Amino acid sequence: MSIFVSEPGRPIGTRLPEAFRSRRVGDVTELSESASISAEHSETTDAEFQQAVHSGGGGSSFRALQEYGAAAAGERREERVYLPVADISSPAQFSVPASATVAEALETMEEHGVHHLVVLSDNNVAGLIDLRWLLSWIHENSSEALNQSLIHIELPAFLTASPETDAHQLARLMLAHRLNAALVINAAGQPAGVVTSTDYLKLYANAGRQEGAV
């Protein structure tokens, strides 16, 4: 149930961690805990989560992280309910080639009514971008920003997880890295969906309504 973070970089070739390329997945009961982070593969773990917490500073994201951690702290690991990411992620994801311009990426988002796009380079996963990041990048750059090709831009870091990854663990790491989405990669090493902070809000809102109805 590994989760990986790809560092910021230009969309040249694949930015997908090696572990997800032509990955073979066994029974989820045989999956081991994540190892420590490495410079090449950047596998995120609970240890890295703690490090991100202590270096996160202030702000609403950090407060949310504290509250989530406090809630999880009262629950023993073996008693936590397993929830695979595949159960809450959206199977529909849209993509643009790395050669696309910023304007074309915005048009694709508007056309499909989405806020996240997978960036592909020769059919390889080269990044995951969202509307907020695009608008911020446009604001910080010149008036010609809309005509800039994505291949010449350093895209943001992004998280990747497998369909059987525990959704609760992924939520903690999304908060720790201050990312509002993660890309789900299937056993063939291809994008299988996107899970966003909105998916988690819907999940916890539904759980709250069910508890209130008891």
N, C-alpha and C positions, 0 to 999 in steps of 0.2 A: 504494500500500500504506500509506495514511495511518492513523495512530492518533490519536485525539482523547481528551482528558480533559475531562469536564464538571465544573465546580466544584460544591461543596455547595450545595444550594438546596431550596426547597419544591417539591413536585411539582405545579406549576401550568403548564398548557400543555405544550409539549414542551421537554425538556432535551437533545434530540438535536441534535448539531452540524449546522449548515446544510448542510455538505458531504454529509451522508448523507440529506438529504431529497430523494427522487426522484432519487437519484444514478444516473448512467450510468457503467458500468465498461467500459473497453476491454480490449484484450489486456494481460496482466500485464507483458509486455516493454516496453510503452509507458508504464507508470506511472513517474512521477518520484519523486525523494526528497522527503520531507516538508520544508515550509518552516518558518521559525522560528515559535515560539509567538506567538499574538496574544491580546489580551484578550477578544476576542469569540468566537473559534473554538477557541482552546487546542489547537492541533495539536502533539502531542509529537514530539520528534525526538531523535536521538542527542545533540545539543547539550544539550537539556533533561535527558536521561538523565544526562549528566555533571554538570550542575548539581545534580540531585537527589542524586547520589552524594555530592558534597562537602558538602551540607547535611544529609545523612541522619543523622549522629551514629553512635552505637553500636548494639548489639543484634544479635540473631541475623539479622534481615532484612538489616542492613547487611553482616554477614559473608558471608551467602549471595550478596549482590550483588557483593561483592569477588571471591569465588571464581568466580562466573559470568563476571564481566568479565575475570578473569585467564585463564580458559579460552578466551574468545572472542578475547582479545588476541593469542594465538599463531596465529590463523587469519586469513589475508588475506580481506578482504571478498568479493572475487570468487571465493574458494574455498569460501565457506560454502554448505552445502546448503540450497536453498530448500524450506521446508516451509510450505504454506499453512495458516492457522489452521483452515480448514474441515475439514482432515484429522484434527484432534485435538479439536475442540469437540463438545459434546453438542448434537444438533439439538433435543432436547426442552428447552423452557424454559417455566416456569409464571409466571403473572402475577396481580396483584391490582390493582383500581382504586385510585386515590389516595384515594378516600373510605373505603377499608377501614380497620379499626382495627388496632392492633398485635397484638391477640389473634387477629384473623382472619388476619393475615399468618402468624403462628406456626402456626395450625391448618392453613393451606394447605401450609406446608412439611412439617408432620408427616404430612398426608394423602398427599402425593406422595413423601415420602422425599427431599426436596431441601433444600439449604442456601442457595439463591439464588432471588430472585424479581424479575421485571421489574415495575415500578410504572407503570401506564398512567393517563393523564389524557385523557379523550375519545379513546381509542384511539391516543394519542400516547405515545411513550416518555418517561416522566417521572423515571425513576430505576432503579437496580439496588441491591437490598439483600441482605444475607446474615444468616445466623442469628447469627453472632458480634456483628455490629453491633447487631442487634435486642436481644439479651440485655444488651449493654453499655448501650444506651439505657434499657432498663427499669430496670437497676440504678441508673443515675444520676438517675432521675426519680421522681416521687411514686408512691404506691400505686395511683393512678388511671391509671398509664401504659398499662396494657393496653387501656383504653377510648379512648385517644387516637387520633384519625384521622391517617393518614399525611399528609394534605394540610396539617396544621398543624405538621408536623415538618420540620426541615431535614435532608434526606436526604444521605448521604455522596457524595463525588466518585465518579465511575465512568468507566472506560475503554470506548471503543467502537472497533471495528476492522471492516474489511471481510473477507469470506471469503478473499480472496487475500492478505491481510496475512501477512508472514513471521512465523511463530510464534516464532522465536528473538528477533526484534526486540521482539515483544509481551512475551515473558517478561522481557526486560531492563527494560522500562518498567513492568510490573506490580511488579517488585521495587523499582524506583526510587520509585514512588509508594506502595509498601507496600499494594497492593491484591491480593487473592487471586483475583480474577475479572475478566473483561472480557466485554462484550456484543458479539456478532457481528451486524452489520447487513447485510442483503442489498441488492441493486441497487434494490429498490423502497422502501428506507428502512424496512423492517420487521425486527423481531428474528428472527434465523435460528438462534441458538444462544448458548450460554454456554461460555466456556473458563475453566477454573479451575486453581489450582495443583495440584490432584489429577490433572488431565489431564496436566500436565507431569511429575509424579512417575511416572505410569504409563508415559509415553513414554520417559523416561530409564532407568527400571528395565528396560523391555523391551530397550532398546538395550544396556544393560549385560549382560543375559543372553545376547544374541546375540553380543556380543564375547567373552564368556567361553566360549561354545560353539565358537569357531573354533579 
